[in-house]
């Protein structure tokens, strides 16, 4: 299920960034909209990685990541499958998930080295990933909040994209404290970026992640 909620979010330009477009709505995706446990082999391209500590001066954040095939087309799950494209999403469309825990404020999360992310054409390519209440997907990183199942109280994040569309910056005023999600849903604020690479292109391009 794909939902949009209204927040005061604007795609703005900061230093070295160009104004692109204003967003009156911040996209929210539900984990089960990408797949469920019973067909995880078709959408779960890679399990979440070990947490990594990011630092920038006095600011710190721990993050983990996961890559999902948005079209449920993990090459290795297809019949027939293309051996030379093993480890890719057949269509080249990737849902990149980034989950953060931090006590720092006014943190700029920079997702760089992006391929095929176009905020002008596809403004829904950037947003929040939340755990839906159905519990049918326990294998995907997502934000769980028992007191806010519809994501109404997510932080007011602002987004800026570089003119060449190879990086995006999420500015997070503060990171709420979320409980563990159980299974492989992790714990923390979860952001997503959708990228489009050449079909069956190997190796796939993974984004860089940093904070400011």
PLY file of the C-alpha trace (Angstrom):
ply
format ascii 1.0
element vertex 212
property float x
property float y
property float z
element edge 211
property int vertex1
property int vertex2
end_header
0.00 0.00 0.00
1.30 3.44 -0.92
0.19 6.47 1.06
0.93 10.18 0.96
0.60 12.40 3.99
0.69 16.19 4.12
3.56 17.85 5.95
5.34 21.17 5.63
8.12 19.78 3.48
9.81 21.67 0.67
12.46 20.63 -1.83
14.86 23.52 -1.30
18.34 24.52 -2.37
21.15 24.81 0.10
24.78 25.59 -0.66
25.72 24.11 -4.03
22.13 22.89 -4.49
19.63 24.23 -6.98
15.94 24.84 -6.29
13.98 22.14 -8.04
10.44 21.82 -6.80
8.24 22.34 -3.75
6.67 19.33 -2.09
3.48 19.89 -0.17
3.43 16.21 0.69
6.08 13.89 2.07
5.65 10.37 0.69
5.16 7.45 3.08
5.47 3.86 1.94
4.22 0.86 3.91
6.57 -2.12 4.00
3.88 -4.57 2.89
3.40 -2.51 -0.26
6.79 -3.81 -1.39
6.14 -7.46 -0.56
5.32 -9.88 2.22
7.23 -12.59 4.07
5.86 -15.40 1.90
7.37 -13.98 -1.31
10.49 -12.35 0.15
12.71 -14.21 -2.31
11.23 -12.14 -5.14
11.74 -8.67 -3.59
14.42 -8.90 -0.85
17.59 -8.38 -2.86
19.87 -7.98 0.14
19.44 -8.37 3.88
20.16 -5.40 6.10
23.86 -4.77 6.66
25.62 -4.43 10.00
25.08 -1.01 11.66
27.70 1.64 10.92
28.53 4.74 12.94
28.63 8.01 11.03
30.21 11.12 12.55
30.47 14.78 11.55
31.99 16.99 14.25
29.86 16.48 17.34
27.03 14.87 15.40
26.67 11.11 15.34
24.24 8.66 13.79
24.14 4.89 13.46
22.66 3.57 10.25
21.97 0.34 8.43
20.74 -0.27 4.91
18.87 -2.76 2.74
18.10 -3.04 -0.97
14.71 -4.16 -2.27
13.49 -4.84 -5.80
10.52 -2.51 -6.14
8.97 -4.65 -8.87
9.48 -7.94 -7.01
11.88 -9.10 -9.71
15.00 -10.37 -7.96
16.77 -11.91 -10.94
17.69 -15.10 -9.09
14.01 -15.76 -8.26
12.81 -15.60 -11.87
12.10 -18.55 -14.14
14.00 -18.48 -16.38
16.72 -16.30 -14.91
19.78 -14.65 -16.47
22.91 -15.96 -14.77
25.02 -12.98 -15.84
22.58 -10.65 -14.07
22.49 -12.59 -10.80
22.17 -10.29 -7.78
20.21 -7.58 -9.59
16.61 -6.44 -9.93
15.65 -7.55 -13.43
13.99 -4.23 -14.29
16.81 -2.14 -12.83
14.47 -0.42 -10.34
15.83 -0.43 -6.76
14.26 0.63 -3.48
17.13 1.69 -1.21
16.38 1.78 2.51
18.35 3.70 5.13
17.55 3.40 8.83
18.98 5.79 11.42
19.29 6.08 15.19
20.68 9.33 16.57
20.38 11.72 19.49
21.86 14.60 17.47
19.72 17.43 16.11
19.64 19.24 12.77
21.41 16.38 11.03
21.80 16.47 7.26
21.77 12.93 5.87
23.48 12.86 2.48
22.70 10.02 0.08
25.16 10.29 -2.79
26.37 8.54 -5.94
22.78 7.96 -6.99
21.91 6.54 -10.39
18.57 7.32 -12.01
16.92 9.26 -9.18
14.91 12.14 -10.61
13.00 14.31 -8.10
11.54 16.46 -10.86
9.97 13.57 -12.74
9.43 11.25 -9.79
8.97 13.22 -6.52
7.72 10.06 -4.80
11.19 8.53 -5.16
12.12 9.97 -1.74
10.32 9.53 1.55
9.64 7.56 4.75
9.26 3.79 5.10
6.96 2.67 7.91
5.98 -0.74 9.25
2.30 -1.36 8.56
0.06 -2.76 11.27
-0.74 -5.96 9.36
2.63 -7.47 10.25
2.81 -9.44 7.00
6.29 -8.11 6.18
8.86 -8.67 8.91
11.87 -8.84 6.59
12.17 -5.20 5.53
13.67 -2.22 7.33
10.91 0.14 8.43
9.95 2.52 11.21
7.58 1.15 13.82
5.69 3.36 16.26
2.81 1.67 18.15
1.52 5.12 19.15
1.54 6.41 15.58
0.64 3.52 13.22
-0.31 5.88 10.38
2.88 7.93 10.48
1.14 11.17 11.40
3.89 12.23 13.78
6.96 11.57 11.68
9.56 14.37 11.91
9.31 17.33 9.56
12.15 16.41 7.23
13.22 18.73 4.41
14.85 17.49 1.23
17.27 19.02 -1.27
18.71 17.49 -4.43
21.85 18.35 -6.36
21.46 19.83 -9.85
22.92 16.69 -11.44
20.51 14.54 -9.40
23.30 12.31 -8.09
22.80 13.18 -4.42
19.97 14.09 -2.07
20.11 15.60 1.41
17.48 14.88 4.06
17.62 17.43 6.89
16.26 15.83 10.06
15.49 18.26 12.92
15.56 15.42 15.46
15.30 11.64 15.47
12.38 10.23 17.48
13.09 7.23 19.69
11.38 4.21 18.16
11.09 0.70 19.62
12.61 -2.32 17.83
10.41 -3.57 15.03
10.98 -7.27 15.54
12.13 -9.69 12.87
14.38 -7.87 10.41
12.50 -4.56 10.59
15.23 -2.96 12.66
14.86 0.13 14.80
14.93 3.83 13.95
13.85 6.40 11.40
13.75 4.77 7.96
14.13 6.75 4.73
13.92 5.43 1.18
15.29 6.46 -2.20
14.21 4.78 -5.44
16.80 4.55 -8.21
16.60 3.31 -11.78
19.62 1.66 -13.33
20.04 -0.08 -16.65
18.13 -3.36 -16.85
20.24 -6.34 -15.73
23.24 -4.03 -15.33
26.10 -5.57 -13.34
27.55 -4.51 -10.99
24.75 -2.47 -9.45
25.59 0.97 -8.11
25.13 1.43 -4.38
24.79 4.91 -2.94
27.13 6.53 -0.44
25.76 7.62 2.94
27.07 10.41 5.19
25.94 13.07 7.61
26.64 16.76 8.14
0 1
1 2
2 3
3 4
4 5
5 6
6 7
7 8
8 9
9 10
10 11
11 12
12 13
13 14
14 15
15 16
16 17
17 18
18 19
19 20
20 21
21 22
22 23
23 24
24 25
25 26
26 27
27 28
28 29
29 30
30 31
31 32
32 33
33 34
34 35
35 36
36 37
37 38
38 39
39 40
40 41
41 42
42 43
43 44
44 45
45 46
46 47
47 48
48 49
49 50
50 51
51 52
52 53
53 54
54 55
55 56
56 57
57 58
58 59
59 60
60 61
61 62
62 63
63 64
64 65
65 66
66 67
67 68
68 69
69 70
70 71
71 72
72 73
73 74
74 75
75 76
76 77
77 78
78 79
79 80
80 81
81 82
82 83
83 84
84 85
85 86
86 87
87 88
88 89
89 90
90 91
91 92
92 93
93 94
94 95
95 96
96 97
97 98
98 99
99 100
100 101
101 102
102 103
103 104
104 105
105 106
106 107
107 108
108 109
109 110
110 111
111 112
112 113
113 114
114 115
115 116
116 117
117 118
118 119
119 120
120 121
121 122
122 123
123 124
124 125
125 126
126 127
127 128
128 129
129 130
130 131
131 132
132 133
133 134
134 135
135 136
136 137
137 138
138 139
139 140
140 141
141 142
142 143
143 144
144 145
145 146
146 147
147 148
148 149
149 150
150 151
151 152
152 153
153 154
154 155
155 156
156 157
157 158
158 159
159 160
160 161
161 162
162 163
163 164
164 165
165 166
166 167
167 168
168 169
169 170
170 171
171 172
172 173
173 174
174 175
175 176
176 177
177 178
178 179
179 180
180 181
181 182
182 183
183 184
184 185
185 186
186 187
187 188
188 189
189 190
190 191
191 192
192 193
193 194
194 195
195 196
196 197
197 198
198 199
199 200
200 201
201 202
202 203
203 204
204 205
205 206
206 207
207 208
208 209
209 210
210 211
